[in-house]
Amino acid sequence: MIQWTIVFGFLIVEIVYCTLLVLPFPLSFRKMLVGLLNKIWNNQTLRIVFTIMFVIISLLFADSLRSAVQAQDRLINAEAHITTLESTYKILFRHQRNSYISGFSAFLLLMLFRFKEMFSEIHSIETKSNVVVKQAENQQKEYLRLTQENEELKQREDNLKKELAERKKLEKELEAVKKQAANQQAEYMRMIEENNDLHKAANSKKGAQKKDD
């Protein structure tokens, strides 16, 4: 019947699609196939169509199993007539074949959309991991920048400490020079006073000698 021809054609398409997904083709090609499944599933009309097809195939699978069981019972209870046995075997074979076709078709349909979910999860994890890696790289760059700035600040601090030490040394030398100059000035003033005293003493002696004469 035509419905089984349609189900068989649908099964062939599913087998080819699943084979393309599991074979080691480039990742971009497999992503394209999964993207096609995403478009089908995200389209509300196509999603309803595939859901109805899955329900119909499942009903056909259940009906073929029921018919196969009935044929098996007729075969057990059939009379040992060659024509009856041959006809019953043909009916049993046809129903068993239909149950295999519809069962595998329903199973592969579930597998396809499970593949889609798995690839979507993997894509989401890859996106998150790329974001985390980018954040880690940015943090590493920021850490290196801060480390470099810290080294520059330490170098500036060392230079400032050296300059401060040199300034303190110069201040000490300046204090020593000031102290030495003050001491020399005091000594100079003392010598001037002594000189003045000597001049005064000499002048007073000359004045006394003149008076005596």
VOLUM-792425 format. One record per residue (C-alpha): residue in three letters; x, y, z. Coordinates in steps of 0.001 Angstrom, whole numbers, plus 500000, padded with zeros to 6 digits. Each point is the difference from the previous one (the first is absolute). Example, Ala and Ser with C-alpha at 12.3 -4.5 7.8 and 13.67 -1.06 7.14 Angstrom:
2
ALA512300495500507800
SER501370503440499340
***
This chain:
213
MET500000500000500000
ILE501023503586499408
GLN500396500904503696
TRP502707497373500394
THR501778501289496888
ILE499981503498501565
VAL501244498636503343
PHE502732498028498216
GLY501120503099498080
PHE500002501993503234
LEU502111497250501605
ILE502551500209497159
VAL500274503766500479
GLU500501499524503759
ILE502691497352499454
VAL501893502246497571
TYR499711502994502356
CYS501185498026503048
THR502850498508497964
LEU501139503473498940
LEU499894501118503641
VAL502089497133501369
LEU502580499785497201
PRO503233501996500547
PHE499103502886497728
PRO501292503517500756
LEU498409501613503024
SER498612502848497905
PHE498073497509497832
ARG498523498244503029
LYS499112503351501549
MET498156500837496779
LEU497979496771500294
VAL499192500715503640
GLY499128503574499075
LEU497491498623497501
LEU498430497905502785
ASN499867503108502190
LYS498225501932497269
ILE497492497179499578
TRP499374499770503743
ASN499820503757500503
ASN497443500326497210
GLN496654499431501696
THR498274498630496880
LEU502760497503499203
ARG500183498988503645
ILE496280499209499988
VAL500397498046496733
PHE502868497897501389
THR498126499418503245
ILE496964498769498062
MET502263497788497867
PHE501568498528503120
VAL496558499265501462
ILE498826498404496726
ILE503157497877499696
SER499634498904503623
LEU496356499017499365
LEU501043498096496871
PHE502685498242502024
ALA497480498984502669
ASP497513498859497317
SER502631497946498165
LEU501030498323503249
ARG496385499194500776
SER499486498611496494
ALA503212497969500234
VAL498846498459503298
GLN496623499182498471
ALA501682498420496985
GLN502226497990502315
ASP496922498740501839
ARG498317499071496712
LEU503132498185498946
ILE499966497960503200
ASN496310499169499649
ALA500043499614496207
GLU499223496688498364
ALA502838498159498365
HIS499053501149496528
ILE502809501260497852
THR497999502900498522
THR498797501191503402
LEU503464499727501524
GLU501605501833497101
SER497446502819500173
THR500378500301503759
TYR503796500108499741
LYS499752502768497401
ILE497697502022502237
LEU502302499426503007
PHE503065501007497995
ARG498304503159498729
HIS498905501108503469
GLN503409499230501502
ARG501674501967497210
ASN497655502925500593
SER500674499886503746
TYR503762500160499357
ILE499621502899497565
SER497688502032502238
GLY501912499149503192
PHE503387500997498602
SER498488503109498434
ALA498524501154503319
PHE503228499136501838
LEU502217501891497519
LEU497682502998500141
LEU500494500108503764
MET503748499545499518
LEU500196502877497521
PHE498408502458502371
ARG502089498626502843
PHE503070500688497824
LYS498687503508499535
GLU499662500492503769
MET503480498595500621
PHE501644502196497371
SER498112503015501353
GLU501284499235503502
ILE503540499529498643
HIS499746503281498098
SER498765501751503142
ILE502874498521502032
GLU502503501030497304
THR498615503536500008
LYS500233500198503789
SER503503498507499978
ASN501094502529497359
VAL498631502801502163
VAL501831498593503043
VAL503235499637498010
LYS499666503572498718
GLN499366501249503528
ALA503022498043501237
GLU502163501511497239
ASN498764503489500871
GLN500668499361503688
GLN503471498738499144
LYS500686503114497923
GLU498695502169502836
TYR502175498090502478
LEU503073500493497816
ARG499179503689499621
LEU499562500430503757
THR503194498043500618
GLN501891502252497601
GLU498518503104501613
ASN500930498625503430
GLU503569499451498849
GLU500125503535498602
LEU498641501377503279
LYS502589498018501951
GLN502716501345497742
ARG498719503551500506
GLU499853499389503737
ASP503596498775499983
ASN501055503053497999
LEU498163502280502422
LYS501666498271502932
LYS503383500503498365
GLU499234503647499327
LEU498799500436503574
ALA503142498371501357
GLU502154502241497802
ARG498020503057501144
LYS500449499046503626
LYS503691499517499357
LEU500194503443498380
GLU498059501518502886
LYS502446498456502455
GLU502937501299497955
LEU498340503431499856
GLU499471499986503765
ALA503631499028500450
VAL501100502844497666
LYS497718502445501846
LYS501380498860503328
GLN503541500253498709
ALA499301503488498603
ALA498456501076503319
ASN503044498684501852
GLN502335501785497591
GLN497996503218500347
ALA500132499758503803
GLU503723499348499826
TYR500401502922497616
MET498054502311502337
ARG502076498820502949
MET503210500688498099
ILE498683503461499036
GLU499203500751503648
GLU503431498786501060
ASN501560502181497284
ASN498017502992501185
ASP501046499306503576
LEU503639499802498910
HIS499685503280498089
LYS498399501628502997
ALA502755498714502298
ALA502681501169497575
ASN498415503455499690
SER499698500354503761
LYS503705499096500432
LYS501006502587497398
GLY497888502636501757
ALA501631499213503356
GLN503485500264498493
LYS499210503387498494
LYS498825501286503365
ASP503183498820501689
ASP502140501830497418
***
